[in-house]
Structures are given as structure tokens and as C-alpha cells.
Amino acid sequence: MSMETNDEIIWELKRTKNLFFCINFLWSILFRFCVSCFLIYIVFVYFDKLHFLIFVFIALIILYYLFGVVLSLNLKAIQITHNNFILKKYIGSDIILPLGSFYICEEDEILKISFDTIITIRKLATKAILPKYFFIDFSNTNIQEIYETIKPYIKNSLIQMNQNDYNCFKNNSFFKEGLPSDYIDFDEIDTLREVRQ
């Protein structure tokens, strides 16, 4: 697309398909399926003895494992233009977010048995607890490159963020969990925020 409309793609998710990817993908799907089947078995065998909260917890784990696979298989493409982050899906509406309104982090699975990483897209708002989207990176993508691409936009948004939200984001480890170490230089942002005021 043309530069005049600022719709030129400056980064795109690329996947490599090799033997390691195939083995890891199959292992991950098989592992999730087995864990889900085991938990379903426990629910059926001990249903009358399970406390309601334990039942809900087990159901949430099953949904998490299966939902992660569905979201990952539904991911068609990720692109970054000069203004937007675009997540294309096979089924459902695409997600388009302005650059600087979100950040991406890596989260480990509940049980770290495979080589997978959960890539989570979160709004850069302190009130947003649930992720905008997440998918499993089967160690076959160039997702690591995205951090440097979106970093200036995140920095600019943090500089312009109101003081309460900024302090909450800066001091709450939940929001910084999964970000590369030293990804956000809060000392530099504090200085730039003071200059801006």
C-alpha cells in the first residue's frame, strides 16, 4: 500500500515450518488434549465429592487449554502499519488497534512442559485485566521482532498518560509481567514526563 495513506506494512508475522515446529505443535496439542481429558475424567468420577469452587477451577483450566488452541489456529496474520496493529483471523472480525494503545508480552503456560509461549496482547489501560487476544507461539515465528517495532509508540503513550494511570502501570508488576527485561525505561519516561509538564 502507499506511503501517502500511511497504510504500508512495516512488519508482518512470519512462520517457519520445519520438523521441530511439527513435533512441538503435535506435542502441544496432544498435551492439551490429554490434560483436558484427565480433568474431565476427574470431574465425572468425583463429581459428587467435588466442592463447587474446585469444579469451577477445573472447568476454567479445561477452557483455557482448549481456548488457547482455538485462538492459535484462528490466527491468520499479524501486521503492523505506520498507524495500526492488525490481527487477522480466519473466523470472526479482525482486531485493529492504534499503535501505542496496547503492549505485547510473553506468558508461560500453567504447566510448562512444551516449548510454547503464550503471546498476549493487552490494552495499555490499567483497568483492562483480560487480554485483548492471546495465542500460542509454537517457537516458529518472528514475534520477538515486534517489541522493538512498537516500543516507541508505547513510550509515547506512557509519556502522555495521566499521572494516576501511569503510576499504576509503573508500580504494578502484573502489567509488566512477560515484558523483556529493561524493555521500558521508566527513569527516562519520568524525565520526559517532567519536561512535558
VOSE-186082 format. One line per field, with one value per residue (C-alpha): x, y, z; residue in three letters. Coordinates in steps of 0.05 Angstrom, whole numbers, plus 5000, padded with zeros to 4 digits. Layout:
N
px: X ...
py: Y ...
pz: Z ...
resn: ALA ...
end
This chain:
197
px: 5000 5021 5062 5014 4959 5006 4980 5045 5061 5125 5125 5089 5088 5126 5121 5172 5150 5203 5209 5218 5155 5115 5138 5126 5058 5035 5064 5029 4961 4968 4989 4930 4882 4908 4905 4834 4813 4845 4809 4743 4753 4765 4701 4659 4690 4689 4632 4590 4651 4679 4669 4635 4696 4742 4694 4694 4770 4777 4727 4767 4832 4799 4771 4838 4875 4823 4811 4886 4888 4827 4853 4921 4891 4845 4905 4913 4964 4992 5014 5038 5028 5052 4990 4957 4967 4924 4908 4873 4831 4802 4736 4708 4725 4797 4827 4855 4888 4923 4998 5012 4944 4969 5031 5051 5080 5100 5070 5088 5036 5006 5045 5110 5121 5124 5168 5107 5100 5034 5036 4987 4962 4939 4909 4954 4899 4904 4831 4838 4852 4833 4877 4852 4877 4926 4956 5007 5074 5099 5172 5165 5153 5190 5146 5208 5219 5153 5179 5227 5176 5122 5168 5169 5093 5087 5138 5100 5034 5065 5093 5023 4985 4952 4991 4946 4945 5019 5036 4991 5024 5094 5086 5043 5083 5021 5024 5099 5097 5123 5157 5230 5277 5293 5241 5211 5260 5216 5271 5274 5199 5195 5244 5206 5141 5170 5196 5127 5093
py: 5000 5071 5114 5173 5136 5110 5040 5009 4946 4956 4888 4822 4757 4703 4629 4576 4504 4453 4387 4420 4460 4399 4359 4416 4432 4359 4352 4415 4396 4325 4351 4399 4345 4296 4347 4365 4292 4277 4336 4316 4245 4273 4314 4254 4206 4253 4299 4285 4295 4358 4425 4474 4521 4463 4443 4515 4517 4452 4476 4541 4503 4460 4521 4556 4498 4487 4562 4573 4522 4551 4622 4600 4561 4621 4669 4684 4741 4798 4862 4930 4991 5062 5073 5007 4937 4889 4818 4780 4719 4663 4666 4729 4802 4825 4865 4933 4973 5040 5035 5056 5033 4963 4924 4852 4806 4733 4689 4618 4564 4539 4474 4488 4422 4443 4496 4541 4612 4648 4714 4763 4828 4874 4944 4998 5015 4998 4978 4925 4859 4810 4807 4833 4768 4713 4657 4602 4615 4546 4571 4582 4656 4722 4751 4775 4829 4863 4890 4940 4959 4980 5005 5079 5081 5051 5100 5159 5134 5127 5198 5225 5180 5214 5210 5161 5110 5118 5106 5045 5016 5033 5004 4943 4882 4850 4899 4889 4813 4779 4841 4834 4858 4932 4940 5002 5053 5085 5133 5162 5165 5200 5252 5263 5269 5323 5361 5355 5386
pz: 5000 4991 5038 5029 5066 5119 5107 5086 5124 5164 5200 5189 5229 5193 5208 5193 5185 5199 5235 5304 5293 5273 5333 5381 5351 5356 5426 5449 5420 5448 5516 5520 5497 5549 5606 5587 5583 5650 5683 5651 5677 5748 5743 5722 5773 5833 5813 5875 5921 5888 5920 5873 5870 5853 5797 5770 5774 5735 5683 5674 5664 5611 5576 5580 5547 5492 5480 5471 5415 5381 5383 5357 5299 5283 5276 5202 5204 5246 5211 5234 5191 5206 5249 5267 5293 5252 5275 5220 5238 5196 5233 5265 5260 5253 5310 5293 5348 5342 5357 5428 5455 5472 5491 5478 5530 5537 5589 5609 5610 5675 5665 5627 5593 5519 5485 5475 5497 5505 5468 5500 5471 5527 5525 5554 5604 5677 5682 5628 5664 5609 5547 5480 5448 5462 5421 5428 5395 5376 5373 5298 5289 5286 5342 5381 5328 5345 5412 5381 5328 5377 5433 5411 5409 5479 5505 5475 5504 5573 5569 5553 5602 5662 5727 5764 5707 5695 5768 5770 5707 5731 5801 5786 5766 5735 5676 5666 5672 5610 5580 5560 5616 5612 5557 5587 5617 5669 5691 5621 5616 5684 5659 5594 5632 5677 5616 5583 5644
resn: MET SER MET GLU THR ASN ASP GLU ILE ILE TRP GLU LEU LYS ARG THR LYS ASN LEU PHE PHE CYS ILE ASN PHE LEU TRP SER ILE LEU PHE ARG PHE CYS VAL SER CYS PHE LEU ILE TYR ILE VAL PHE VAL TYR PHE ASP LYS LEU HIS PHE LEU ILE PHE VAL PHE ILE ALA LEU ILE ILE LEU TYR TYR LEU PHE GLY VAL VAL LEU SER LEU ASN LEU LYS ALA ILE GLN ILE THR HIS ASN ASN PHE ILE LEU LYS LYS TYR ILE GLY SER ASP ILE ILE LEU PRO LEU GLY SER PHE TYR ILE CYS GLU GLU ASP GLU ILE LEU LYS ILE SER PHE ASP THR ILE ILE THR ILE ARG LYS LEU ALA THR LYS ALA ILE LEU PRO LYS TYR PHE PHE ILE ASP PHE SER ASN THR ASN ILE GLN GLU ILE TYR GLU THR ILE LYS PRO TYR ILE LYS ASN SER LEU ILE GLN MET ASN GLN ASN ASP TYR ASN CYS PHE LYS ASN ASN SER PHE PHE LYS GLU GLY LEU PRO SER ASP TYR ILE ASP PHE ASP GLU ILE ASP THR LEU ARG GLU VAL ARG GLN
end
